[in-house]
Amino acid sequence: MAQQAQAHMPETDDTEIVVSVRDVTVAFGDKVVLENLSLDIRRGEILGFVGASGAGKSVLLRTVLGLNKKRSGTIKLFGVDVDKASDAERVRLDMRMGVLFQHGALFSALTVLENVQVPMREYLDLPRQLMDELALLKIELVGLPRDAAGKFPSELSGGMIKRAALARSLALDPDIVFLDEPTSGLDPIGAADFDELVAKLRDTMGLTVYMVTHDLDSLFAVCDRIAVLGKKRVLVEGTIENMLASEEPWVKSYFRGKRARQIDLAARE
């Protein structure tokens, strides 16, 4: 059903642009968090969005999703201006997006299977058996064993919670997934495994991935492009090589500072 809905959605003039943010300002009372910020997310890429704590990384993600109100500017999803979208268009847009919130945000009273089925119940009218089968497929897709389906979030490790939340974000076979600090709280091995999973899903499912993160290893390992938030806007965007070459003070400190990851650029070429 999700595929049928997609067929009616207008595409962008430039089909590479999935999300277009133009001159967006977001404020909470008198506090302006984002000001005249612009950013594009391209089809098929893994975009890493990074910035200092409290800079507004998650605020932009939630604004794109329609969970925060913007004061001004334009946001287009798949070529549709969200401010001009009808209710039916907005539903179709929502079905094309999946979200993994920080810490997973699973419903504690629901099993993993039931958590994965939440988007299906909200947007689709499917028989119970079919929903069970689809949810099990998503659970296995993210590397969880089938017996995890009947467990509650309190019975899961931190890594399993992240994977269960990722399975839920994939429930409707979205075109783009938004990941908010997906490796936070994971040990280095678990974080590396999760990065590998995200890259594999992007390649096999043709996903576009918007990843809010502070994890340098994720930025180096899986991100095709990086955007740096600072001074209420995007300071720098480009490849990891662009970040390493930047003389912007925060970017330089983050990517080339005392705790920065060492890398042989010649080896990457």
C-alpha positions as CSV (number, residue, x, y, z in Angstrom):
1,M,0.0,0.0,0.0
2,A,2.9,2.3,0.7
3,Q,4.1,1.8,-2.8
4,Q,0.7,2.7,-4.2
5,A,0.7,5.9,-2.2
6,Q,4.1,6.9,-3.5
7,A,3.0,6.7,-7.1
8,H,0.7,9.8,-6.6
9,M,3.4,11.9,-4.9
10,P,5.0,14.7,-7.0
11,E,8.7,14.3,-7.5
12,T,11.3,17.0,-7.2
13,D,12.6,18.9,-10.3
14,D,16.0,17.6,-9.3
15,T,15.2,14.0,-8.3
16,E,18.4,13.8,-6.2
17,I,16.9,16.0,-3.5
18,V,14.7,14.2,-1.1
19,V,14.5,16.9,1.6
20,S,15.0,20.6,0.9
21,V,15.3,23.0,3.9
22,R,15.4,26.7,2.9
23,D,16.0,29.7,5.2
24,V,14.3,27.9,8.2
25,T,14.2,29.7,11.5
26,V,13.0,27.9,14.7
27,A,12.6,29.6,18.0
28,F,11.2,28.7,21.4
29,G,9.9,31.9,23.0
30,D,12.6,34.5,22.7
31,K,15.3,31.9,22.1
32,V,16.2,31.4,18.4
33,V,17.7,28.0,17.9
34,L,18.0,27.9,14.1
35,E,18.2,31.0,11.9
36,N,17.9,31.1,8.1
37,L,19.2,27.5,7.9
38,S,19.4,25.8,4.6
39,L,20.2,22.1,3.8
40,D,19.5,19.5,1.2
41,I,19.4,15.7,1.7
42,R,20.1,13.8,-1.5
43,R,18.6,10.5,-2.6
44,G,20.5,7.5,-1.6
45,E,23.1,9.2,0.7
46,I,23.9,8.8,4.3
47,L,24.1,12.3,5.6
48,G,25.7,12.9,9.0
49,F,24.5,15.9,10.9
50,V,26.9,17.1,13.6
51,G,27.3,20.0,15.9
52,A,28.0,21.0,19.5
53,S,25.7,19.8,22.3
54,G,22.6,22.0,22.4
55,A,23.2,23.5,19.0
56,G,19.9,22.3,17.7
57,K,20.7,19.1,15.8
58,S,17.6,17.3,17.0
59,V,15.5,20.5,16.7
60,L,16.1,20.5,13.0
61,L,15.2,16.8,12.7
62,R,12.0,17.3,14.6
63,T,11.1,20.4,12.6
64,V,11.5,18.5,9.3
65,L,9.2,15.8,10.7
66,G,6.7,18.4,11.6
67,L,7.0,17.9,15.4
68,N,8.4,21.4,15.9
69,K,6.9,24.6,14.4
70,K,9.2,26.8,12.4
71,R,8.9,30.6,12.5
72,S,9.8,31.1,8.8
73,G,11.3,29.3,5.8
74,T,10.4,26.4,3.6
75,I,10.6,22.7,3.9
76,K,10.0,20.4,1.0
77,L,9.7,16.6,1.3
78,F,9.9,14.7,-2.0
79,G,9.2,18.0,-3.8
80,V,6.1,18.8,-1.7
81,D,6.0,22.0,0.3
82,V,4.8,20.7,3.7
83,D,3.0,24.0,4.4
84,K,0.9,23.6,1.3
85,A,0.3,19.9,1.6
86,S,-3.3,18.6,2.0
87,D,-4.0,16.3,4.9
88,A,-4.0,13.3,2.4
89,E,-0.6,14.4,1.0
90,R,0.8,14.8,4.5
91,V,-0.2,11.2,5.3
92,R,1.5,9.9,2.2
93,L,4.6,11.9,3.0
94,D,4.6,10.5,6.6
95,M,4.4,7.0,5.1
96,R,7.6,7.5,3.2
97,M,9.6,8.4,6.3
98,G,10.9,6.3,9.2
99,V,12.3,7.6,12.4
100,L,14.6,6.2,15.1
101,F,14.4,8.6,18.1
102,Q,17.3,8.8,20.5
103,H,17.2,6.0,23.1
104,G,14.8,4.1,20.8
105,A,11.6,5.4,22.3
106,L,9.9,2.0,22.3
107,F,6.5,1.7,24.1
108,S,7.4,-0.2,27.3
109,A,4.0,-1.9,27.5
110,L,4.3,-3.4,24.0
111,T,6.4,-6.3,22.8
112,V,9.0,-5.8,20.1
113,L,6.5,-7.3,17.6
114,E,3.8,-4.9,18.7
115,N,6.2,-1.9,18.6
116,V,7.1,-2.7,15.0
117,Q,3.5,-2.9,14.1
118,V,2.6,0.6,15.5
119,P,3.1,2.4,12.1
120,M,1.3,-0.4,10.3
121,R,-1.8,-0.1,12.6
122,E,-1.7,3.7,12.1
123,Y,-1.5,3.9,8.4
124,L,-2.5,0.5,6.9
125,D,-5.5,-1.8,7.1
126,L,-4.0,-5.3,7.1
127,P,-5.0,-8.7,8.6
128,R,-3.4,-9.5,11.9
129,Q,-1.5,-12.5,10.5
130,L,0.0,-10.5,7.6
131,M,1.1,-7.8,10.1
132,D,2.7,-10.4,12.2
133,E,4.6,-11.8,9.2
134,L,5.7,-8.4,8.1
135,A,6.9,-7.3,11.5
136,L,8.9,-10.5,11.9
137,L,10.6,-9.8,8.6
138,K,11.6,-6.4,9.8
139,I,12.9,-7.8,13.1
140,E,15.0,-10.3,11.2
141,L,16.1,-7.6,8.8
142,V,17.8,-5.6,11.5
143,G,19.6,-8.7,12.9
144,L,17.4,-9.6,15.8
145,P,16.5,-13.2,16.5
146,R,12.8,-14.2,15.9
147,D,12.3,-14.9,19.6
148,A,13.0,-11.2,20.3
149,A,9.6,-10.5,18.9
150,G,7.8,-11.5,22.1
151,K,10.0,-9.7,24.5
152,F,9.3,-6.3,26.1
153,P,11.8,-3.4,25.9
154,S,12.8,-4.0,29.6
155,E,14.1,-7.4,28.6
156,L,16.4,-6.1,25.8
157,S,20.0,-4.9,25.8
158,G,20.8,-1.3,24.7
159,G,21.9,-2.6,21.3
160,M,18.7,-4.7,20.9
161,I,16.6,-1.7,21.7
162,K,18.3,0.3,19.0
163,R,17.7,-2.5,16.5
164,A,14.1,-2.9,17.5
165,A,13.5,0.8,17.1
166,L,15.2,0.6,13.7
167,A,12.9,-2.2,12.7
168,R,9.9,-0.1,13.6
169,S,11.3,2.8,11.5
170,L,11.4,0.4,8.5
171,A,7.8,-0.9,9.1
172,L,6.3,0.9,6.1
173,D,9.3,0.5,3.7
174,P,10.2,4.2,3.8
175,D,12.3,6.1,1.3
176,I,14.2,8.0,4.0
177,V,15.0,7.2,7.6
178,F,15.9,9.8,10.3
179,L,18.3,8.5,13.0
180,D,18.7,10.6,16.1
181,E,22.0,9.6,17.8
182,P,21.7,5.9,16.8
183,T,24.9,4.8,18.4
184,S,24.7,6.7,21.7
185,G,25.0,4.4,24.7
186,L,26.5,1.6,22.7
187,D,29.9,0.1,23.2
188,P,32.4,0.5,20.3
189,I,31.7,-2.9,18.9
190,G,28.0,-2.5,19.1
191,A,28.2,0.9,17.5
192,A,30.4,-0.4,14.7
193,D,27.9,-3.2,14.1
194,F,25.0,-0.7,14.0
195,D,26.9,1.5,11.5
196,E,27.5,-1.5,9.3
197,L,23.8,-2.4,9.5
198,V,22.7,1.1,8.5
199,A,25.1,1.0,5.5
200,K,23.9,-2.4,4.5
201,L,20.2,-1.4,4.7
202,R,20.9,1.7,2.6
203,D,22.6,-0.4,-0.1
204,T,20.0,-3.2,-0.2
205,M,16.8,-1.1,0.3
206,G,17.9,2.0,-1.5
207,L,17.3,4.1,1.6
208,T,18.3,7.7,2.1
209,V,19.6,8.2,5.7
210,Y,19.7,11.4,7.8
211,M,21.8,10.7,10.8
212,V,22.1,13.1,13.7
213,T,25.3,12.0,15.5
214,H,28.3,13.0,17.6
215,D,30.1,9.7,16.9
216,L,33.3,10.4,14.9
217,D,33.6,6.7,14.0
218,S,30.1,6.8,12.4
219,L,31.0,10.0,10.4
220,F,34.2,8.4,9.1
221,A,32.8,4.9,8.5
222,V,29.4,5.3,6.8
223,C,28.6,8.9,6.0
224,D,28.8,10.0,2.4
225,R,28.4,13.6,3.4
226,I,28.5,15.6,6.6
227,A,26.8,18.9,7.5
228,V,28.0,20.8,10.6
229,L,25.6,22.9,12.6
230,G,26.9,26.0,14.3
231,K,25.9,29.6,14.9
232,K,22.2,28.5,14.2
233,R,23.0,27.5,10.7
234,V,24.9,25.0,8.6
235,L,28.6,26.1,8.8
236,V,30.2,23.6,6.5
237,E,29.0,20.6,4.5
238,G,30.9,18.1,2.4
239,T,32.9,14.9,2.6
240,I,35.0,13.8,5.5
241,E,38.0,15.2,3.6
242,N,36.3,18.6,3.4
243,M,35.8,18.4,7.2
244,L,39.5,17.6,7.8
245,A,40.5,20.5,5.5
246,S,38.2,23.1,7.0
247,E,39.6,26.0,9.0
248,E,36.3,26.8,10.7
249,P,37.4,26.8,14.3
250,W,34.7,24.4,15.7
251,V,35.1,22.0,12.7
252,K,38.9,22.1,13.0
253,S,38.7,21.3,16.8
254,Y,36.2,18.5,16.3
255,F,37.8,16.7,13.4
256,R,41.4,17.5,14.1
257,G,41.6,18.2,17.8
258,K,43.2,16.2,20.6
259,R,40.5,13.5,20.6
260,A,40.0,13.4,16.9
261,R,40.4,10.2,15.0
262,Q,43.7,10.0,13.1
263,I,43.4,9.1,9.5
264,D,45.7,8.7,6.5
265,L,44.0,10.7,3.8
266,A,46.2,9.2,1.1
267,A,44.9,5.7,2.1
268,R,41.3,6.9,1.4
269,E,42.1,7.9,-2.2
